């Protein structure tokens, strides 16, 4: 089987300066054969899915954090409606006058009632239920670290019942869990790569043993280790290319399908995980990395076997 | 480069496999460029073991071996292929690559040395013609007779014009006429500067190569009927060699 020129050049670089003996057809087959392409295809597909999951989670947290960073919520927890109204006005005035604040928006009481209605039912509209006043605050991009603390202190003087919270802090435990999931995906990819390397090691070792007599002959005729290793690398590369293409197709189609399904939910939160071109490029790199792992493993295996010969 | 035409020099070489007794003991000799050597001895005398040392398939248990001017015992193994490419080996069991045609088997040493396909086609075809297998160039070893396989193995050993040719019973499977023709080929290589070592137990062959030197192995030790062990080997009258 003829190897595409791009692989050929890659092999020459990996194999060192010794001349190529592929033309000598020392190995009877151009591939390791057997289930190797399918093993690689499955591993690549699983890696693509894991990488896709990790990227979606990374996108989700990055975009959500960007949206929440700089967002503050001020609650005026005051039972007396008059006092609550006065403190809300004072707090709003103070915030609007601060240079670090880009936007101040008092949440209307009707909106508050609508927010808690799913939880409290009709009681949410009862005048007997005291709801705190809420003020949404967005800081400027140039707001220095510690602005929230400064505003909290300032608010305490004009609105003693005010409580200031950073919006990102509410979701921090969720973001932490998502980050853990991302690491889980990365670990999964690493384990899959390791499993692939083990499969290639086994296949290369079997192929070497199956062709031992021929290799001995060629070795005695003066073939160098690098020349012989390159024959196996070529065979592995062919299998990795076939398996990688199949695996990428399976994994890519699955990711695209899942992406379309999630997009159909029409949720802003879910949309945060959507892929950009850079993400697809990273996913497309999975089979390339897998081929690199397979090549390195095959080379190491064959060189190790050859090292036992004189 | 070899000094004074020395291709190989053995100094006090011994070989044992594992913890067994020495199969070769106290071998000291030189092989010179252009010289034809017969290696004789009874079965089990150590001929094949000595040949293995010569074609670098085995390291000795003791002693020193220099080839082409360099010490091959301490040479790093990654530098051995370059030495092996200067050797031609005819194995007793031929060791042809089974899935390759006769042509591809003969072309192997040239391909390993990086000779282009265009450059190797004609010499390989000529060599196959010379050993009488021009019409069997595409045949796989399994479809060739023992004698034909032997001729392919010889053609493969000499195609790259080695500096040292090591042949283990190279005429064992061919008819007398072809055997003589192959010996003439080896002699011709010798005239081109190749040191030729032919292991045989066929005493009839010994008288057929004028000016050959005989190395006789008995129980792993070399006797010196033609002065081959000296530095340099002394040539003896033909009648003492027969």
Interface residues (C-beta under 8 A of the other chain):
Chain A: X19 X21 X23 X24 X25 X26 X28 X213 X214 X216 X217 X218 X219 X220 X221 X222 X223 X224 X225 X227 X307 X310
Chain B: X55 X56 X57 X58 X59 X77 X78 X80 X81 X82 X84 X85 X87 X89 X95 X96 X97 X98 X99 X100 X104 X107 X108 X109 X111 X112 X113 X114 X117 X156
